[in-house]
Amino acid sequence: MLLVEALLLKALAIPLLARIAWIDFTTQKIANRDVLLLLCLGAGSLILLSIQSGSWLDMGLSAGAGLLLFVALLPFWALRKIGAGDVKLLAVVPFLIGGRDFAMFSVLLLVLALATAAIVKKPFLLPAGAFRLIVQHLDRKGVVPFGVPISLAAICTMAVLIYQNLMLASGSGILNQLN
């Protein structure tokens, strides 16, 4: 039963991540309350999964990865290479995903960050319209909304994890016990 609640908390984080991506794209801001809510959802999910499995290893890996990311990215924030909201969001993502599945997130983030930087630097590749105008505006300001690829990579990774856990649960009969 704890698996269902943990997956529900992860699923609730997906629309919040989408909201963060949109707001970061349009305003280049990530609200502290959104990051704090993501931390609560992620930590709650990890606690439920840790209680179910009887192992707190994933919680420890997530906390360590979050702290390491925060400390490693602070100098980049001080040099104005990355925003404070991006640093906080990246520090919270390990709680949403879990320490064991962070490699999948990292690969997705790398691909999406490169795509985002390419789009911002070469907006003429996009079709005409409002989206292109916004990206051209970002290019003139010299800003790359890094919260967008972070959020998209986290959404994709969590969707895969939710799907894997649902298939595992349905194969083992856990979901049939709920009916």
C-alpha positions in Angstrom: 0.0 0.0 0.0 2.9 2.4 0.7 4.1 2.0 -2.9 0.8 3.5 -4.2 1.1 6.5 -1.9 4.8 7.0 -2.9 3.9 6.9 -6.6 1.0 9.3 -6.0 3.4 11.8 -4.4 5.7 11.5 -7.4 2.8 11.9 -9.8 1.7 15.1 -7.9 5.2 16.5 -8.5 4.9 16.3 -12.3 2.4 19.2 -12.8 4.4 21.3 -10.3 7.6 20.6 -12.4 5.7 21.6 -15.5 4.6 24.9 -13.8 8.2 25.6 -12.7 9.4 25.0 -16.3 6.8 27.4 -17.8 7.4 30.1 -15.2 11.2 29.8 -15.6 10.8 30.0 -19.4 8.6 33.1 -19.2 10.0 35.0 -16.2 13.4 33.4 -15.5 12.3 32.9 -11.9 11.9 29.7 -9.8 9.9 30.3 -6.6 11.2 29.1 -3.3 7.8 27.8 -2.3 7.7 25.6 -5.4 11.1 24.1 -4.7 10.1 23.5 -1.0 6.9 21.8 -2.1 8.9 19.6 -4.5 11.3 18.8 -1.6 8.3 17.7 0.6 6.8 15.6 -2.1 10.1 13.9 -2.9 11.1 13.3 0.7 7.7 12.0 1.5 7.8 9.6 -1.4 11.3 8.4 -0.4 10.3 7.9 3.2 7.4 5.8 2.2 9.5 3.7 -0.1 12.2 3.4 2.6 9.6 2.2 5.1 8.3 -0.3 2.6 11.7 -1.7 1.6 13.2 -1.5 5.1 16.3 0.2 3.7 17.2 3.8 4.0 20.0 3.6 1.5 18.1 5.4 -1.3 17.2 8.2 1.2 20.9 8.6 2.1 22.0 8.6 -1.5 19.4 11.3 -2.4 20.3 13.5 0.6 24.0 13.1 -0.3 23.5 13.8 -4.0 21.3 16.9 -3.2 23.9 18.3 -0.8 26.7 17.6 -3.2 24.9 19.3 -6.0 24.1 22.3 -3.9 27.7 22.8 -2.7 29.2 22.1 -6.1 26.8 24.6 -7.9 27.2 27.5 -5.4 30.4 28.8 -7.0 28.6 28.9 -10.4 25.8 30.9 -8.8 28.4 33.3 -7.2 30.0 33.8 -10.7 26.5 34.5 -12.1 26.7 31.5 -14.5 23.5 29.8 -13.1 20.6 31.2 -11.2 19.9 30.5 -7.5 16.5 28.9 -8.3 18.3 26.5 -10.7 20.8 25.5 -8.0 18.0 24.9 -5.5 15.9 23.0 -8.0 18.9 20.7 -8.9 19.5 20.1 -5.2 15.9 18.9 -4.7 15.7 16.7 -7.8 17.5 13.7 -6.2 14.7 13.6 -3.6 12.1 13.3 -6.4 14.0 10.7 -8.4 15.9 8.8 -5.8 19.7 8.3 -5.7 19.6 5.0 -7.6 18.0 6.4 -10.7 20.0 9.7 -10.8 22.1 8.5 -13.8 19.0 8.4 -16.1 18.1 11.9 -15.0 21.7 13.1 -15.6 21.8 11.8 -19.2 18.4 13.3 -20.0 19.4 16.6 -18.4 22.6 16.7 -20.5 20.7 16.1 -23.8 17.9 18.6 -22.9 20.3 21.3 -21.7 22.3 21.1 -24.9 19.1 21.3 -26.9 17.9 24.3 -24.9 21.2 26.1 -25.3 21.2 25.4 -29.0 17.6 26.8 -29.3 18.4 29.9 -27.3 21.6 30.6 -29.3 20.0 29.8 -32.7 16.4 30.9 -32.5 16.1 31.2 -36.2 15.8 27.4 -36.4 12.4 27.6 -34.7 9.2 28.3 -36.7 7.9 31.8 -36.5 5.6 32.8 -33.8 5.5 33.9 -30.2 7.7 31.1 -29.0 10.4 32.2 -31.4 10.1 35.9 -30.2 10.5 34.8 -26.6 13.6 32.8 -27.4 15.1 35.7 -29.4 14.4 37.9 -26.4 16.2 35.4 -24.1 19.2 35.4 -26.6 19.4 39.2 -26.5 19.4 39.1 -22.7 22.0 36.3 -22.7 19.8 34.2 -20.4 19.2 30.4 -20.7 16.2 29.2 -18.6 18.0 26.2 -17.2 14.9 25.3 -15.0 13.2 24.1 -18.2 15.5 21.2 -19.0 15.9 20.4 -15.4 12.1 20.1 -15.0 11.6 18.2 -18.3 14.4 15.7 -17.4 12.8 15.2 -14.0 9.3 14.7 -15.5 10.6 12.2 -18.0 12.6 10.3 -15.4 9.7 10.2 -13.0 7.3 9.0 -15.7 9.6 6.1 -16.5 10.0 5.3 -12.8 6.2 5.4 -12.1 5.6 3.2 -15.2 8.3 0.7 -14.1 6.9 0.5 -10.5 3.3 0.1 -11.8 4.4 -2.7 -14.1 6.3 -4.3 -11.2 3.4 -3.9 -8.8 0.8 -5.3 -11.3 3.1 -8.3 -12.1 3.5 -9.1 -8.4 -0.2 -8.7 -7.7 0.0 -5.7 -5.4 -2.5 -3.7 -7.4 -4.9 -6.7 -7.5 -4.9 -6.7 -3.7 -6.2 -3.1 -3.7 -9.3 -4.0 -5.6 
